[in-house]
Amino acid sequence: IWAIVDLIMIITGSYRDGNGNPLYRNRRIYLLNILILLIYLTLAILLLCIAPMRVEASSSLCIFNHIIGRECPGCGMTRAFAAMLHFQPTVAIAYNWKVLIVFPLMMWVVAKDSYKRIRAIITYLHTGI
């Protein structure tokens, strides 16, 4: 919540540096990094809390499926991700076999991006730059 308040104050120019100039760029990037990390964490927690079978019970949101009436290549990927996060690879493959390619790539991208953002946050906290 405080990160959102800080972001609003920075955007409106309420924060000032030692010389009285508005503090924009560095603080904005710092808060953006925190916000993106919080989004990653929230999505992971949501997928961990929701069982794959519960996602299956809900109606499909796939536009392709609603218009064409057939499953698209990505259909079942949300359920497959939830199953992989619950350590059920056979169930995940049953939902969509492409999860074997997409899940490790996505985890690698998120881990690499998170590492970069955490380093930027630490640098900002130590130097203010």
N, C-alpha and C positions, 0 to 999 in steps of 0.2 A: 504494500500500500504506500509506504514512504517513497519507494522508487517512483511510483506514478506521480505523487505529489512533487517530488524533486524535478521530474521531467516537465511537469506543467510550469513550475517556477522558472526553469531554465528557458523554456520556450517563450514565456512571457517576458523574460529579461529581468526577473526579480533577483537572481543571484548576481553578485558583483565580485570581481577579484580585488586584490589589495589596492589597486589604483582606481577603483570605482567603475571600471569598465564591465559591461555585461559578460558573464561567463557562459559561453555557448558550446563551442565545439568539443573540447575534451570531456567536459562533464556530460554532455549529451551522448557521446560515444560510450562513455562509462555506463550510463543508465541504460542505453540500448543493449549493451552486452548483458547486463543483469536481466533485463526484460526477456531477451531471447533465451538465456539459460533457464529462466523461470518457465517459459513456454515449453522448452524441451522436457523439463522435469514434470510439468503438469500433464503433458501428453503421455509420458511414460507411466505416471501414476494412474492415469485414467485407463490405459490399456492393461495395466496390471490388476486394477480393481474390477474390470469388466471381463467376465468369463467369455470365451469364444462362443459358447452355446447361447449365451444371452444376446450377443450381437446377431447371431443367426436367427433368433426368434423375432427380431425386429424387421420391419419392412425394408426393402432395398432402396437405397438412395441413388442408384446408378441410372443416369439419364439415358444412356445407351440401351439399357435393359428395358426401360419404360417406353422408349420410342420404337426400337427395333423388335423387342420381345426376346432377344437372345443375350446371353452373358457376354460382356466385353472381356478383353484379355486381363483386365485388372480386377474383375469381379472376384470377391472372396479374399482380396488382399488384406483388408482390415481384420477380418476374422483370422487369417493366416498369421498376421503380425501378433495379434492377441494370443494365439496359440503358441507361437514361438516364444513370446515373453513368459508364458506359463510352462515352458519347457515341454511342449507337446509337439515335436516335429512331425510325427506321422499324421496328426490331426491337421497341422498346418499345410502339409503337402496335399492332403485330401481337399482342402479348401481351394488352394491354388499352388501348383507346383513351382511357379515362378518365384515364390517366396525364398527358395534356395539361393536365388541370385540376388534378389532385391533386398532381403533382410540384412545379409552381411554387408552389402554396399551401403545401405542406409545407416547401419550402426557405425561403420567406419567414418562416413561423412559427418555424422552427429558427434562422434568422439573427437575427430580432428577439429571440427568447428568449436566444440566446447573447450578443448584444450587451448585453442587460439584465444578465445574470449576470456578464459580464466587468467591466462598470462597477461592479457591487456588490462584486466581489472587489477591484478596484482601490481603491474607496472604503474598504473594510475594512482593506486593507493600509496605506493612508495615514493613516487616522484611528483605526482600531480600533473604529469604530462600525458 
